[in-house]
Amino acid sequence: MNTKIILIATISSIIILSSLFLISNSEIRYVILQAVDVKQTPKLLTNSYTLEAFAVGIPFPYHLTVLDDDVFFNQRHTGKLYVIKDEEFQNIPVLQFDSENSRTKILGISSNENAIFVHVAENNENRKFENNRILKYSWDGNSLNLIQEVVPQSLFTDEHHSGDILVIDDGEVLSTLPINAMTNDEAYFIYGIHGFDFDSLTKILWHTSEIEWPEKVEDIDSIDKYEKIHMFKPETNKAVKYWEVPYYPNSLLIPENNISKKFQQSLFVGFCKGVNNGGGLYEYPLTIERNGFAIPNTDSSLLNFDHEQFLIAENFYCISDMELGPDNTIYLTDYVSNGAIYKIAPKK
């Protein structure tokens, strides 16, 4: 009897300890969930690139930025900023704005040279963002040190969607500023801005507009059935052009140095379709002027052709942000609770 009790106790202890180990080790848990098909496994649909997991089992990664060999990401809906050093996720935040005030959130991040820029705001009781500010930090490889608050040029979007920030020509900072759509009187307002990228060769900003249906947006001007990809001139504060798309674009990237073997120059668009259908990544060819798509009959719409021919990766949950690293590799976030950052690189 004693032997049986000891055996049962030993087996129970092993099971409990194994469970605790799996719970505490998010990377192993991530791999196991993929192996048993509980979590989606992203895959490439082209032979032109390689896809590898850079960091897995990380908490709700949303926006990211790359500084030398370090990759930073903010945890969505919180005030926490994390860093991945030497390809190892550091589980203690390098910045934590919500430790004293739980309403303080990070809405976006960016980097330039040796500096990190963080968009911080407070979410009040009515879920409206207040006290928006862009803070500039220096990075010494181990810690962030506040330099100053900077005044950005702003794109205005609704308070439901989180924004991002971007450093464009001459170090100017561009940021999305969430404001109330129904009282907005700004010259340029787009409902649902998430992703954007600046092309310094053409001085054009590309950005997405996203609407997660159904939402009560009937009274908002210029909103119709389809999501869009936009071109915008920051110096004139005016839209240049937009294209309707039949999916939910959430991020985009326009590399200034061509990384594609298939097209002369490309626009990458990450999208979300939810946990049942998954998200993925399109690569579209651009014209030589980089002001439109090198696809027939797409002057005003991207609705009437087969997008699957441009789909290069699928089975993500949601590609929420992308950035080209110094190694000519696209870093992208897969936004989910037990999420990941992946690297896509052209084959050598």
Secondary structure, 3 states (H helix, E strand, C coil): CHHHHHHHHHHHHHHHHHHHHHHHCHHHHHHHHHHCCCCCCCEECCCCEEEEEEEEEEECEEEEEEECCEEEEEECCCCEEEEEECCEEEEEEEEECCCCCCCEEEEEEEEECCEEEEEEEEECCCCCEEEEEEEEEEECCCCEEEEEEECCEEEEEECCCCCCEEECHHHCEEEEEEECHHHCCCCCECCCCCCEEEECCCCEEEEEECCCCCCCCCCCCCCCCCEEEEEEECCCCEEEEEEEECCCEEEEECCCCCCCCCCCCEEEEEEECHHHHCEEEEEEEECCCCCCECCCCCCCECCCCCHHHHEEEEEECEEEEEEECCCCCEEEEECCCEEEEEEEEECC
